[in-house]
């Protein structure tokens, strides 16, 4: 019986995060043969890691193309006490915020330590507008100050619990392409794909958490990877936007339409309930 630590949960707010959908996924959309100590859980687009932290599998591979995000996971695993000390120095003040945000526009950024970079990302995430992680075409963080009265910049209990989970389980952390991440997946392993979503309209696209973006060609390449994993008898679950493109792309698989509340949108009137799709290759 796996003991679940409820303090192991996302330490960042992430666009498209699955925290609110976790109860439904856990209740109705996991493989009947649950993850065992002999199988591995893969999450190639880890983001905030809500499903990983809900499952807390013994063997896992977490990955993302966003190098700054992956650096946060590695620092929490390897240097959580030093990270906590660095987070204590941050101030919820506008001029200070923009000074920290400017780091990635200077050459000196490459000389910053992994701890300083992870601390910066967590600070910006907790104090920026709407908790959004977004970069411009040059890969520079470009979200404005959020003006929150009392943001929870330092959550020691959660950081330490996540660090403990990452250290006490067989968890590989990587920063590579999603296809490379799952190349070693075997029959019986469970893969959860939560990619940048297909836009529901021409103006709704949000792939700005990574400078490389994620267009329809990438969605098609992901579908090919889904097919290859199915042939290898892996259990695969995918979430995406409920669009005609995605519905048609995965037409041969089991699909479930679900409603999710999206809190991240630059236009407040467009936040709220949106339709999403879960696709799986198992019953």
C-alpha positions in Angstrom: 0.0 0.0 0.0 1.5 3.3 -1.1 1.5 6.0 1.6 0.5 9.4 0.1 1.9 12.5 1.7 -0.6 15.3 1.1 2.1 17.9 1.4 3.6 16.6 -1.8 1.8 18.9 -4.3 2.6 21.5 -7.0 5.0 24.2 -5.8 4.3 26.4 -8.9 1.1 27.6 -10.5 1.3 26.4 -14.1 -0.8 27.3 -17.2 -3.0 24.3 -17.9 -2.2 22.7 -14.5 -4.4 19.7 -13.7 -4.8 20.1 -9.9 -8.6 20.6 -10.2 -9.1 17.6 -12.5 -7.1 15.2 -10.3 -10.1 13.8 -8.4 -11.8 12.9 -11.7 -8.7 11.4 -13.3 -7.9 9.4 -10.2 -11.4 8.1 -9.8 -12.3 7.2 -13.4 -9.4 7.5 -15.9 -6.4 5.6 -14.5 -5.5 2.2 -15.9 -7.2 -0.7 -14.1 -3.8 -2.2 -13.5 -2.5 0.5 -11.2 1.2 1.5 -11.2 3.3 -1.1 -9.4 6.8 -1.1 -8.1 7.8 -2.9 -11.3 6.3 -0.3 -13.7 7.3 3.3 -14.4 5.2 6.5 -14.6 6.3 8.9 -17.3 5.2 12.5 -17.6 7.0 14.2 -20.5 5.3 17.6 -20.0 5.6 17.8 -16.3 4.5 21.4 -15.7 3.3 21.7 -12.1 3.3 17.9 -11.7 -0.2 17.6 -10.2 -0.9 14.0 -11.3 2.7 12.9 -10.4 2.3 14.3 -6.9 -1.2 12.8 -6.5 0.0 9.3 -7.5 3.5 9.5 -5.9 4.8 6.4 -7.9 7.9 4.5 -6.8 9.4 4.8 -10.3 8.9 7.9 -12.4 10.4 9.9 -15.2 9.5 13.5 -15.2 10.5 15.8 -18.1 9.9 19.1 -19.7 11.3 21.1 -22.5 11.4 24.2 -20.2 15.0 24.1 -18.8 14.2 26.7 -16.0 11.3 24.6 -14.8 13.4 21.4 -14.8 16.1 23.2 -12.9 13.6 24.0 -10.2 12.8 20.3 -9.8 16.5 19.4 -9.6 17.3 22.1 -7.1 14.4 21.0 -4.8 15.6 17.5 -5.0 19.3 18.3 -4.4 19.5 21.6 -2.5 16.2 22.3 -0.9 17.6 23.9 2.3 19.8 26.3 0.2 16.8 27.1 -2.0 14.7 28.0 1.1 17.4 30.3 2.4 17.6 32.1 -1.0 13.8 32.4 -1.2 13.7 34.3 2.2 15.5 37.3 0.7 12.8 38.1 -1.9 10.5 41.1 -1.6 7.0 41.5 -2.8 7.7 44.9 -4.2 7.3 46.1 -7.8 10.7 47.6 -8.5 12.4 44.6 -6.9 10.2 42.3 -9.0 11.2 43.9 -12.3 14.9 43.9 -11.3 14.7 40.1 -10.7 12.7 39.6 -13.9 15.4 41.4 -15.9 18.1 38.8 -15.0 17.5 36.8 -18.1 18.1 39.8 -20.3 21.8 40.1 -19.2 24.8 38.0 -20.1 25.5 37.6 -16.4 22.5 35.4 -16.1 24.6 32.4 -17.2 26.8 32.9 -14.2 23.8 32.6 -11.7 23.8 29.4 -9.7 21.1 26.7 -10.2 19.8 27.7 -6.7 19.5 31.4 -7.6 17.7 30.6 -10.9 15.3 28.2 -9.2 14.6 30.8 -6.5 14.0 33.4 -9.1 11.4 31.3 -11.0 9.5 30.4 -7.8 9.5 34.1 -6.7 8.3 35.4 -10.1 5.7 32.7 -10.3 4.3 33.6 -6.9 4.3 37.4 -7.5 3.7 37.8 -11.2 0.3 38.6 -12.8 -2.1 35.7 -12.4 0.7 33.2 -11.6 1.6 32.8 -15.2 4.9 31.5 -16.6 5.4 33.0 -20.1 8.5 33.8 -22.1 8.9 35.9 -25.3 10.4 34.8 -28.6 13.9 35.3 -27.0 13.1 33.1 -24.1 12.8 36.0 -21.6 10.3 36.0 -18.8 7.8 38.8 -19.7 4.9 38.6 -17.3 4.1 41.9 -15.4 4.0 42.3 -11.6 0.9 40.9 -9.9 0.3 43.4 -7.1 -0.7 40.7 -4.6 -0.9 41.7 -0.9 0.5 38.6 0.7 1.8 36.0 -1.9 3.0 32.7 -0.5 6.6 33.0 -1.9 8.1 30.5 0.6 6.1 27.3 1.4 8.7 25.4 3.4 6.5 22.4 4.2 5.6 21.8 0.5 9.2 22.3 -0.7 10.6 19.9 1.9 7.9 17.3 1.2 8.5 17.4 -2.6 12.2 17.1 -2.0 11.7 14.1 0.2 9.5 12.4 -2.4 12.1 13.0 -5.2 14.9 11.6 -3.0 13.1 8.6 -1.5 11.8 7.3 -4.8 13.4 6.3 -8.1 12.6 9.6 -10.0 14.6 10.6 -13.1 14.4 14.3 -14.0 15.2 15.2 -17.6 15.1 18.2 -20.0 14.6 16.8 -23.4 12.1 16.2 -26.2 8.9 14.3 -25.2 9.7 11.6 -27.8 13.1 11.0 -26.3 11.7 11.0 -22.8 9.5 7.9 -23.4 11.9 5.9 -25.6 12.6 3.4 -22.9 8.9 2.9 -21.8 7.9 -0.8 -21.7 4.7 -2.7 -21.7 2.7 -2.0 -18.6 4.2 1.4 -18.0 1.9 4.4 -17.6 2.5 7.6 -19.7 0.6 10.8 -19.1 0.8 13.4 -21.8 -0.3 17.0 -20.9 1.1 19.0 -23.8 0.5 22.7 -24.6 -3.1 22.6 -25.8 -4.4 23.0 -29.3 -5.8 26.5 -29.4 -9.6 26.7 -29.5 -9.3 29.8 -31.7 -6.7 31.8 -33.5 -6.3 34.2 -30.6 -6.5 31.7 -27.8 -3.1 30.0 -28.3 -0.9 29.9 -25.3 2.4 28.0 -25.7 4.6 30.8 -24.2 6.0 28.7 -21.4 8.7 27.6 -23.8 10.5 29.5 -26.5 10.0 26.6 -29.0 6.2 26.7 -29.0 4.0 23.7 -29.9 2.1 23.9 -33.1 -0.1 21.4 -35.0 2.9 19.6 -36.5 4.0 18.9 -32.9 0.6 17.7 -32.0 0.7 15.3 -34.9 4.2 14.1 -33.9 2.8 13.6 -30.4 0.0 11.4 -31.8 2.6 9.3 -33.6 4.4 8.8 -30.3 1.0 7.9 -28.7 0.5 5.3 -31.4 4.0 3.9 -31.0 3.5 3.5 -27.2 0.2 1.8 -27.8 1.9 -0.8 -30.0 4.4 -1.3 -27.2 1.4 -2.1 -24.9 2.0 0.9 -22.7 -1.0 2.6 -20.9 -1.3 6.1 -22.3 -3.5 9.0 -21.1 -3.5 12.4 -22.8 -5.3 15.6 -22.0 -5.9 18.4 -24.5 -8.3 21.0 -25.6 -11.7 19.8 -26.9 -11.2 20.9 -30.5 -12.2 19.3 -33.8 -8.5 18.9 -34.7 -7.8 16.8 -31.5 -11.0 14.9 -31.7 -10.2 13.8 -35.3 -6.5 13.2 -34.6 -7.3 10.7 -31.8 -10.5 9.3 -33.4 -9.5 5.6 -32.9 -9.1 6.0 -29.1 -11.4 6.3 -26.2 -12.3 10.0 -25.6 -14.0 11.7 -22.7 -15.2 15.3 -22.7 -14.7 17.1 -19.4 -15.2 20.6 -18.1 -12.4 22.4 -16.4 -12.1 25.8 -14.8 -9.2 27.8 -16.2 -7.9 30.6 -14.0 -5.1 31.7 -16.3 -6.1 34.0 -19.1 -5.0 37.6 -19.9 -8.7 38.4 -20.4 -10.5 38.0 -17.1 -13.9 37.5 -19.0 -12.5 34.4 -20.7 -11.6 32.6 -17.5 -14.0 30.0 -16.3 -15.3 26.7 -17.5 -13.8 25.3 -20.7 -14.1 21.9 -22.4 -11.2 19.6 -22.4 -10.6 16.1 -23.7 -9.1 13.0 -22.1 -7.8 10.4 -24.5 -6.7 6.9 -23.4 -5.7 3.7 -25.1 -7.2 1.5 -22.3 -10.6 0.9 -20.8 
